[in-house]
């Protein structure tokens, strides 16, 4: 009793560093980069050590830093087994050889796994010991505070998945892996690295791997919330996030198994809905959210009341905008041209709503923490919607509606498929991912305006 939590900071640091390593791994191996292992491995090791060191240094007083680092390193190593699996299986030279090579581990696989976990744990202990000397003297937070931070990390872990999913659509890579549950017969995390050299296979399979990671992270989040959060509703909502992630995975399976573009559009929009739902739950778990009523004053309460209804209207307006965009991206210029024109026209409505909603949020008091939070949400909305609006026109210029529809090549057609237009793919993917951030910012406006206009002890 009275001891500071160990699981909370270890999970936040461990999962946060894992997500950073996965982003680094993707960037180092993405089409056009293909970094040599002799370069990529030290970089990833550096991300691991630096991430653990910085993470532990931010934990404040409490448990010994080396303990937090050790457990965080173990968490990171365990989650990274999903990536290691690609290297501990037999490495065929072509997909035709997968009928015999699928899921076959190399003879030294068990030794490699054990060594990898030991190295990750040792790196965590060392980084923790060093990071502990850099820790500030501020008090550490309690278990609820760490749950709120873990919720933020869990929600942010969905962003790479959304971005890579957008890249899969933008590069016509959705059907590059023929089977919907496995990958050329292999369990997802045992797909050989040697076959990831084909650009579209790399993107599609990376999307599947990231989906597995998000599924695990949100499951850990739900279990953690069950033991820490005292509010039954918030516990249920956290499990709801995990359930929605599972449903989203089922949509993905149906999309590949049936090759239905409409299902692909649903899959894309639902991913955004899952993300903003996670953002809302994570916000409701933070210490700032729980402590807001005791710090609230009239000016901020009035601002929140004015912003609340408009924030809800704006949230649905953004959702409609995302539906138009997804229909155009998945149906193409021939069938989805009306969706594109609706997307363009509706963007002006969404832009105006977010600007007004941001102004209302920015009327919160500068003198209180709740007011400052509401103001930051308003500023965030303004910055993101301006960026997104400019990106939209740039993306339209890169992929005008007059451009002929490009077919989605099947696995058998990859060898003859046209090369990926990298600049166009980056632009459209960035626009799609930024749309998710705008959606999330509006959800924060909904959550905080509701909390601050109806202050109570409940959620």
C-alpha positions in Angstrom: 0.0 0.0 0.0 1.2 3.5 -0.8 3.8 2.3 -3.3 3.8 3.9 -6.7 2.6 1.8 -9.7 5.1 -0.2 -11.8 2.8 -1.7 -14.5 1.5 1.7 -15.6 4.8 3.4 -16.4 6.2 0.2 -17.8 3.3 -0.3 -20.2 3.2 3.4 -21.3 7.0 3.4 -22.0 7.1 -0.1 -23.4 4.2 0.2 -25.8 5.1 3.8 -26.8 8.7 2.8 -27.7 7.3 -0.2 -29.6 5.1 2.0 -31.7 8.0 4.3 -32.4 10.1 1.3 -33.5 7.4 0.0 -35.8 7.2 3.4 -37.5 11.0 3.5 -37.9 10.9 -0.1 -39.2 8.3 0.8 -41.8 10.1 3.9 -42.9 13.4 2.0 -43.2 11.9 -0.7 -45.4 9.3 1.2 -47.3 9.3 1.2 -51.2 12.1 3.4 -52.5 14.1 3.1 -49.2 14.9 -0.6 -48.5 17.6 0.1 -46.0 20.3 -2.6 -45.7 20.0 -4.7 -42.4 23.5 -3.6 -41.4 22.2 -0.1 -41.3 18.5 -0.7 -40.2 19.4 -2.9 -37.2 21.6 -0.3 -35.4 19.0 2.4 -36.1 16.2 0.3 -34.6 18.4 -0.5 -31.6 19.1 3.2 -31.2 15.3 3.9 -31.2 14.8 1.3 -28.6 17.6 2.6 -26.2 16.8 6.2 -26.7 13.0 5.7 -26.4 13.4 3.7 -23.2 15.8 6.2 -21.7 13.6 9.2 -22.5 10.5 7.4 -21.4 11.8 6.4 -18.0 13.2 9.9 -17.5 9.7 11.2 -17.7 8.2 8.9 -15.1 8.9 11.1 -12.0 9.6 9.9 -8.5 8.4 6.5 -7.5 9.6 3.0 -8.3 13.3 2.5 -9.1 14.0 3.5 -12.7 15.8 0.3 -13.6 12.7 -1.7 -12.6 10.5 0.4 -14.9 13.0 0.2 -17.7 13.5 -3.6 -17.3 9.7 -4.3 -17.5 9.2 -1.8 -20.3 12.0 -3.5 -22.3 10.3 -6.8 -21.8 7.0 -5.4 -23.0 8.7 -3.9 -26.0 10.5 -7.2 -26.8 7.4 -9.3 -26.5 5.4 -7.0 -28.9 8.3 -6.8 -31.3 8.1 -10.6 -31.7 5.5 -9.8 -34.3 8.2 -8.3 -36.4 10.9 -10.8 -35.5 8.7 -13.6 -36.7 9.4 -12.6 -40.3 13.1 -13.4 -39.8 13.0 -16.6 -37.9 11.1 -18.5 -40.6 12.4 -20.1 -43.7 13.0 -17.5 -46.4 11.7 -18.7 -49.8 12.7 -16.9 -53.0 9.2 -16.6 -54.4 5.6 -16.8 -53.3 5.3 -20.0 -55.4 7.5 -21.7 -52.8 5.2 -20.7 -49.9 3.1 -23.9 -50.2 6.1 -25.8 -48.7 7.7 -23.0 -46.7 4.7 -21.4 -44.9 5.1 -21.3 -41.1 8.3 -23.3 -41.0 10.6 -22.0 -38.3 14.4 -22.0 -38.7 16.2 -24.5 -36.5 17.6 -21.7 -34.3 14.3 -19.9 -33.9 13.8 -20.6 -30.2 17.3 -19.4 -29.4 16.8 -16.2 -31.4 13.6 -15.5 -29.6 15.1 -16.1 -26.2 18.1 -13.9 -27.0 15.9 -11.2 -28.4 13.8 -11.0 -25.3 16.9 -11.1 -23.1 18.5 -8.3 -25.1 15.4 -6.1 -25.0 15.0 -6.6 -21.3 18.7 -5.9 -20.6 18.5 -2.8 -22.8 15.5 -1.7 -20.8 17.3 -2.1 -17.5 20.3 -0.2 -18.7 18.3 2.6 -20.3 16.2 2.7 -17.1 19.2 3.1 -14.9 20.6 5.9 -17.0 17.2 7.5 -17.5 16.6 7.4 -13.7 19.5 9.8 -13.2 17.7 12.2 -15.5 14.3 12.0 -13.8 12.8 15.1 -12.5 12.0 15.4 -8.8 8.3 15.9 -9.5 6.0 13.3 -7.9 5.0 10.4 -10.0 1.3 9.9 -10.9 -1.0 7.3 -9.6 -2.5 4.2 -11.4 -5.4 6.2 -12.9 -3.0 8.8 -14.2 -0.9 6.1 -15.9 -4.1 4.6 -17.3 -4.9 7.9 -19.0 -1.5 8.1 -20.5 -1.7 4.5 -21.7 -5.1 5.3 -23.3 -3.4 8.2 -25.2 -0.6 5.8 -26.4 -3.2 3.2 -27.4 -5.2 5.7 -29.5 -2.0 7.1 -31.1 -1.0 3.5 -32.0 -3.9 3.5 -34.5 -2.5 6.4 -36.5 0.3 4.3 -38.3 -2.4 1.7 -39.1 -4.6 4.4 -40.6 -1.8 5.9 -42.6 -0.6 2.6 -44.0 -4.2 1.6 -44.8 -4.5 4.8 -46.8 -1.2 3.9 -48.6 -2.6 0.5 -49.5 -5.7 2.2 -51.1 -3.6 4.9 -52.8 -1.2 2.3 -54.4 -3.8 -0.2 -55.4 -2.2 -2.8 -53.1 -5.3 -4.2 -51.4 -5.3 -7.4 -53.3 -1.6 -8.1 -53.5 -1.9 -10.9 -50.8 -4.6 -13.3 -52.1 -5.7 -15.0 -48.9 -7.7 -12.9 -46.4 -6.8 -14.5 -43.0 -3.2 -15.8 -43.7 -0.6 -14.3 -46.1 0.2 -16.8 -48.8 -0.6 -19.5 -46.3 1.5 -18.1 -43.5 0.3 -16.8 -40.1 0.5 -13.0 -40.4 3.6 -12.5 -38.2 5.4 -15.5 -39.8 5.4 -14.1 -43.3 9.0 -14.2 -44.6 10.9 -11.0 -44.9 12.4 -12.2 -48.2 9.0 -11.8 -49.8 8.4 -8.2 -48.6 10.6 -6.8 -51.5 7.6 -6.4 -53.8 6.2 -2.9 -53.0 2.5 -3.7 -52.9 3.0 -6.9 -50.8 5.1 -4.9 -48.4 2.3 -2.3 -48.0 -0.5 -4.7 -47.7 1.3 -7.1 -45.3 2.6 -4.2 -43.2 -1.0 -3.0 -42.8 -2.0 -6.5 -41.5 0.9 -6.5 -39.0 0.0 -3.1 -37.7 -3.6 -4.3 -37.3 -2.3 -7.2 -35.2 -0.3 -4.7 -33.0 -3.3 -2.4 -32.5 -5.4 -5.4 -31.6 -2.9 -6.5 -28.9 -2.4 -2.9 -27.6 -6.1 -2.2 -27.2 -6.7 -5.6 -25.5 -4.0 -4.7 -23.0 -5.7 -1.3 -22.6 -9.0 -2.9 -21.9 -7.5 -5.4 -19.3 -5.6 -2.6 -17.6 -8.7 -0.4 -17.4 -10.7 -3.2 -15.9 -8.3 -3.3 -12.9 -7.7 0.4 -12.5 -10.7 2.5 -13.6 -13.5 2.6 -11.0 -16.1 3.7 -13.5 -18.1 0.8 -14.9 -19.1 2.7 -18.0 -15.5 3.7 -18.9 -14.4 0.1 -18.4 -17.1 -1.0 -20.8 -16.2 1.7 -23.4 -12.6 0.6 -23.3 -13.6 -3.0 -24.0 -15.8 -1.5 -26.7 -12.7 0.0 -28.4 -11.1 -3.4 -28.5 -14.3 -5.0 -29.9 -14.5 -2.4 -32.6 -10.9 -3.1 -33.6 -11.9 -6.8 -33.9 -14.9 -5.9 -36.1 -12.6 -3.7 -38.2 -10.4 -6.7 -38.7 -13.4 -8.7 -39.9 -14.2 -6.0 -42.4 -10.7 -6.3 -43.7 -11.0 -10.0 -44.1 -14.3 -9.6 -46.0 -12.8 -6.9 -48.2 -9.9 -9.2 -49.4 -11.9 -12.4 -49.4 -14.8 -11.0 -51.6 -12.9 -8.2 -53.4 -15.7 -5.7 -52.8 -14.8 -2.1 -53.2 -17.8 -0.9 -51.2 -16.7 -3.0 -48.3 -13.3 -1.3 -48.7 -14.9 2.1 -48.3 -16.8 0.9 -45.2 -13.5 -0.5 -43.9 -11.8 2.8 -44.4 -14.5 4.9 -42.8 -15.0 2.5 -39.9 -11.2 2.7 -39.1 -11.7 6.5 -38.6 -14.7 5.9 -36.3 -12.7 3.4 -34.2 -9.9 5.9 -33.9 -12.0 8.8 -32.7 -13.9 6.5 -30.3 -10.5 5.5 -28.8 -9.6 9.2 -28.6 -12.8 10.0 -26.7 -12.3 7.1 -24.2 -8.7 8.0 -23.7 -9.5 11.6 -23.0 -12.1 10.5 -20.4 -9.5 8.5 -18.6 -7.0 11.3 -18.1 -6.4 12.9 -14.7 -7.1 16.3 -16.2 -10.6 15.1 -17.2 -11.3 13.7 -13.7 -10.0 16.7 -11.8 -11.7 19.3 -14.1 -14.8 20.0 -12.0 -12.8 21.0 -8.9 -10.9 23.6 -11.0 -13.7 24.9 -13.2 -14.9 28.5 -13.2 -17.9 30.2 -14.8 -16.2 31.6 -17.9 -15.0 28.2 -19.0 -18.4 26.6 -18.2 -20.2 29.1 -20.3 -17.7 28.6 -23.2 -18.2 24.9 -23.0 -21.9 25.2 -23.1 -21.8 27.3 -26.2 -19.4 24.9 -27.9 -21.1 21.6 -26.9 -23.9 21.4 -29.4 -21.9 22.7 -32.3 -19.1 20.3 -31.6 -21.5 17.3 -31.9 -22.9 18.7 -35.2 -19.4 19.3 -36.4 -18.4 15.7 -35.6 -21.1 14.3 -37.8 -20.3 16.8 -40.5 -16.7 15.5 -40.6 -18.0 11.9 -40.7 -20.1 12.7 -43.8 -17.0 14.3 -45.3 -15.0 11.1 -44.7 -17.7 9.0 -46.2 -17.6 11.1 -49.4 -13.8 10.8 -49.6 -13.8 7.1 -49.0 -16.4 6.4 -51.6 -14.4 8.3 -54.2 -11.1 6.6 -53.3 -12.5 3.2 -53.4 -15.0 3.5 -56.3 -12.7 5.5 -58.6 -13.4 8.4 -60.9 -15.9 6.6 -63.1 -18.3 5.4 -60.3 -17.4 7.8 -57.5 -17.2 11.1 -59.3 -20.4 12.4 -57.6 -18.8 11.5 -54.3 -15.7 13.6 -55.2 -17.8 16.6 -56.0 -19.8 16.2 -52.8 -16.5 15.8 -50.9 -15.2 19.1 -52.4 -18.4 21.0 -51.8 -19.0 19.7 -48.3 -15.4 20.6 -47.3 -16.4 24.3 -47.2 -19.2 23.5 -44.7 -16.9 21.4 -42.5 -14.2 24.1 -42.7 -16.6 26.8 -41.5 -18.1 24.6 -38.7 -14.6 23.7 -37.3 -13.5 27.3 -37.5 -16.6 28.5 -35.5 -16.3 25.6 -33.1 -12.7 26.3 -32.5 -13.5 30.0 -31.8 -16.1 28.9 -29.2 -13.6 26.6 -27.5 -11.0 29.3 -27.4 -13.3 31.4 -25.2 -12.3 29.3 -22.3 -10.6 31.0 -19.4 -6.8 31.5 -19.6 -6.6 31.4 -15.8 -7.7 27.8 -15.2 -6.4 24.4 -16.3 -9.8 23.3 -17.7 -10.1 26.6 -19.6 -6.6 26.2 -21.0 -7.3 22.7 -22.1 -10.5 23.8 -23.9 -8.6 26.6 -25.6 -5.9 24.2 -26.8 -8.5 22.0 -28.3 -9.8 25.0 -30.2 -6.3 25.9 -31.5 -5.7 22.3 -32.5 -8.9 22.3 -34.5 -7.9 25.5 -36.4 -4.4 24.3 -37.1 -5.5 20.9 -38.4 -8.4 22.0 -40.5 -6.3 24.6 -42.2 -3.6 22.1 -43.0 -6.2 19.5 -44.1 -7.9 22.0 -46.4 -4.7 22.9 -48.2 -3.7 19.2 -48.4 -7.1 18.4 -50.0 -6.5 20.8 -52.9 -2.9 19.6 -53.3 -4.1 15.9 -53.4 -6.8 16.9 -56.0 -4.1 18.4 -58.1 -2.0 15.2 -57.9 -4.9 12.9 -58.7 -7.4 14.9 -60.8 -10.8 13.3 -61.5 -10.0 13.2 -65.2 -7.3 10.7 -64.5 -8.3 7.2 -65.7 -9.2 4.6 -63.1 -6.4 2.2 -62.3 -7.3 -1.4 -61.7 -6.3 -3.1 -58.5 -3.8 -5.9 -59.5 -4.4 -9.3 -58.1 -1.5 -11.3 -56.6 -1.0 -13.0 -60.0 -0.8 -9.6 -61.8 1.8 -8.0 -59.6 4.7 -8.7 -62.0 3.0 -6.8 -64.8 1.4 -4.1 -62.6 2.3 -0.5 -63.3 4.8 1.1 -60.9 3.6 3.0 -57.9 3.3 6.8 -58.2 5.1 7.6 -55.0 4.5 11.3 -54.9 0.8 10.9 -55.5 0.5 8.1 -53.0 2.3 10.2 -50.3 0.1 13.2 -50.9 -3.2 11.3 -50.9 -2.2 9.2 -47.9 -1.2 12.3 -45.9 -4.5 13.9 -46.7 -6.4 10.8 -45.5 -4.3 10.5 -42.3 -4.7 14.2 -41.6 -8.5 13.7 -41.9 -8.3 11.3 -39.0 -6.5 13.9 -36.9 -9.2 16.5 -37.7 -11.8 14.0 -36.8 -10.0 13.2 -33.5 -9.6 16.9 -32.7 -13.4 17.5 -33.1 -14.0 14.4 -30.8 -11.8 16.1 -28.2 -14.0 19.2 -28.5 -17.1 17.0 -27.9 -15.6 15.3 -24.9 -14.3 18.4 -23.2 -17.2 20.6 -23.9 -19.5 18.0 -22.5 -17.3 17.5 -19.4 -17.0 21.2 -18.7 -20.5 22.2 -19.4 -21.9 19.5 -17.1 -19.3 19.2 -14.3 -19.9 16.2 -12.1 -18.1 13.4 -10.4 -19.1 10.9 -13.1 -17.8 10.4 -16.6 
